[in-house]
Amino acid sequence: MVVATEEMAVYCFDTLVSHFTGDQPPAPAFEDGNHPLFVTWKKATNGSESRLRGCIGTLEPRQIVSGFKDYALTSALRDRRFPPIQSKELPSLECTVSILTDYEPAEDYLDWEVGKHGLIIEFTDPDYNIRRSATYLPEVASHEGWGHIETIDTLMKKAGYHGSITESLRKKIRVTRYQSTLYTMHYGEYVAYVKKNRGAAPAINGVPLVNGFKLGH
């Protein structure tokens, strides 16, 4: 089974840094394969808890090299919930790469384990008679401190449903559960990796970017 690795997170940082420099990112240091995947960017400032800056991926298998390259930029720059990440934010960023595995239908909306399973829900909106769907990655419910019902209800709202949520409607939801492996890397760890393996810190326009400042500026 393919698992998320340090090298995958490095490649996502490489891709984002290269977007700002205009260069091509270094070749990935992991083997290609076909798997569903997500890229999540969070930002921590002044020792505060990290807050989401972008998260986009695919629930369908695709080549992971091109997938991480595409979604590293899409989640950083084109997640419609947030403004695009700017280069000055790099030192505050952390990147989490996720490889999704073990898809299986749940018996009902309660047939999953908080902290273990991600969810895909599909249901018919009773007000507009249209199909709606949404997903949460496995770490979301535990991070938010949600139980089963709160997770399902907020996921229905994420899917675009704003009507009344009843027990009978919950019972009509089709739930697919899945698991994931993930790897999280902070920008400081990325800089250390690049220095160790390439001999120099990442730079934008030839100027190293460390601790939020361009050295010499």
C-alpha atoms as one frame of an Amber mdcrd trajectory, in Angstrom:
protein
   0.000   0.000   0.000   1.282   3.470  -0.875   1.534   5.771   2.147   1.970
   9.536   2.362   5.622  10.473   2.830   7.962  13.349   3.605   9.028  13.486
  -0.038   5.428  14.079  -1.162   5.097  17.070   1.181   8.481  18.377  -0.029
   7.256  18.141  -3.629   4.157  20.196  -2.783   6.325  22.888  -1.175   8.703
  22.722  -4.159   5.758  23.233  -6.486   4.423  26.234  -4.575   7.857  27.860
  -4.218   8.486  27.303  -7.941   5.194  29.019  -8.714   6.555  32.155  -7.037
  10.024  31.906  -8.603   8.891  30.991 -12.113  11.204  27.947 -12.120  10.373
  24.304 -12.665  10.175  22.313  -9.409  12.842  19.652  -8.801  11.898  16.116
  -9.820   9.870  14.272  -7.169  11.727  11.825  -4.929   8.925   9.254  -4.822
   7.489   6.733  -7.244   4.371   7.430  -9.261   1.155   5.504  -8.794  -2.607
   5.970  -9.023  -4.458   6.944  -5.864  -7.022   9.450  -4.580  -5.213  12.295
  -2.823  -5.607  15.653  -1.090  -3.308  18.587  -0.355  -4.040  20.763   2.683
  -2.341  24.060   3.531  -2.592  25.573   7.005  -1.056  28.716   8.453   0.208
  29.264  11.995   1.198  32.685  13.262   2.599  33.780  16.622   2.329  30.312
  18.080  -1.423  30.129  17.484  -3.240  27.021  16.334  -2.918  26.427  12.620
  -5.851  27.627  10.533  -6.911  26.302   7.171  -5.657  28.181   4.083  -6.712
  25.713   1.409  -7.667  22.067   0.905  -8.475  20.458  -2.435  -8.011  16.987
  -3.846  -9.715  14.157  -5.671 -11.723  11.173  -4.492 -10.917   9.351  -7.727
  -7.553   7.661  -8.376  -5.081   9.654 -10.455  -1.335   9.746 -10.998   0.097
  11.009  -7.731   3.069  12.949  -9.173   0.902  15.108 -11.430  -1.837  15.034
  -8.799   0.281  16.500  -6.037   1.709  19.069  -8.451  -1.759  20.153  -9.575
  -3.456  20.151  -6.188  -0.541  21.802  -4.374  -1.260  24.881  -6.499  -5.027
  24.513  -6.740  -5.441  24.258  -2.969  -2.999  27.123  -2.341  -4.272  29.518
  -4.997  -7.773  28.542  -6.075  -9.687  27.323  -3.031 -12.664  29.686  -3.336
 -13.063  29.880   0.456  -9.773  31.771   0.832  -7.659  34.402  -0.914  -4.652
  32.981  -2.795  -1.602  32.236  -0.663   1.152  34.837  -1.112   4.896  34.211
  -1.052   5.267  36.176   2.200   3.102  33.547   3.915   5.448  30.658   3.077
   7.362  30.633   6.400   4.064  30.285   8.309   2.704  27.421   6.216   2.401
  23.736   6.891   1.455  21.219   4.230  -0.395  17.953   4.775  -0.507  15.376
   1.988  -3.117  12.626   2.160  -3.404   9.350   0.263  -6.926   7.915   0.495
  -7.488   4.165   0.873  -9.999   1.483   1.869 -13.222   2.824   0.373 -16.280
   0.877   1.583 -20.024   1.523   1.884 -21.257   2.218   5.405 -24.359   0.485
   6.750 -25.828   3.852   7.764 -24.785   7.354   8.773 -23.483   6.111  12.149
 -21.384   3.247  10.761 -17.950   4.881  10.950 -15.299   5.706  13.530 -14.284
   9.248  14.502 -10.574   9.795  13.819 -10.324   6.718  11.600 -12.723   7.194
   8.712 -13.254   9.930   6.185 -16.764  10.263   4.795 -18.418  10.807   1.442
 -22.132  11.531   1.727 -24.670  11.580  -1.093 -28.327  12.480  -0.698 -31.303
  14.065  -2.425 -32.145  17.576  -1.298 -35.856  17.310  -0.368 -36.455  21.017
  -1.024 -35.022  21.143  -4.550 -34.989  17.460  -5.557 -31.301  17.600  -6.548
 -28.435  15.338  -5.588 -25.885  16.724  -3.166 -22.563  15.316  -2.007 -19.561
  16.312   0.120 -16.599  14.788   1.923 -14.606  15.217   5.119 -11.106  13.790
   5.458 -10.594  11.405   8.414  -8.918  13.988  10.654 -11.679  16.628  10.423
 -14.219  15.287  12.937 -11.650  14.538  15.636  -9.928  17.903  15.128 -13.232
  19.746  15.512 -14.342  17.619  18.475 -17.479  16.470  16.665 -19.504  13.320
  17.248 -21.301  11.363  14.551 -24.442  13.488  14.256 -22.664  16.847  14.290
 -20.233  15.590  11.662 -23.035  14.414   9.377 -25.086  17.580   9.864 -22.193
  19.925   9.110 -21.247  17.786   6.108 -24.788  18.147   4.760 -24.425  21.926
   5.067 -21.060  21.732   3.324 -22.846  19.932   0.487 -25.059  22.993   0.095
 -28.149  21.869   2.007 -29.634  24.546   4.250 -32.996  23.054   5.068 -34.206
  21.211   8.149 -32.123  18.156   9.085 -34.280  15.367  10.471 -33.528  11.834
  11.565 -35.500  10.480   8.618 -33.359  12.524   6.215 -30.133  11.323   7.862
 -31.282   7.741   7.376 -31.622   8.356   3.629 -28.002   9.467   3.235 -25.676
   7.177   1.327 -22.369   7.082   3.199 -19.049   5.823   1.873 -16.266   5.640
   4.436 -12.548   5.581   3.722  -9.208   5.816   5.475  -6.040   7.720   4.711
  -2.364   8.015   5.428  -1.030  11.526   5.807   2.201  13.425   6.308   2.452
  16.972   7.658   5.472  19.215   7.126   6.042  22.786   8.310   7.957  25.225
   6.114  10.863  25.189   8.581  11.161  21.423   8.160  11.030  21.890   4.393
  13.897  24.413   4.560  15.944  21.981   6.667  15.263  19.185   4.152  16.321
  21.357   1.215  19.500  22.534   2.970  20.435  18.955   3.867  19.721  17.431
   0.478  20.439  20.325  -1.927  22.925  22.443  -0.006  21.021  25.744   0.030
  17.811  27.182   1.438  14.831  27.844  -0.858  15.040  31.296  -2.457  12.660
  33.627  -4.246  14.263  35.860  -6.870  17.639  34.607  -5.663  17.018  35.756
  -2.089  16.701  33.095   0.658  13.394  33.253   2.515  13.842  32.332   6.176
  11.620  33.089   9.180   9.359  35.320   7.128  12.043  37.683   5.857  14.137
  37.877   2.726  17.679  37.910   4.000  19.440  41.215   3.378  16.141  43.127
   3.087
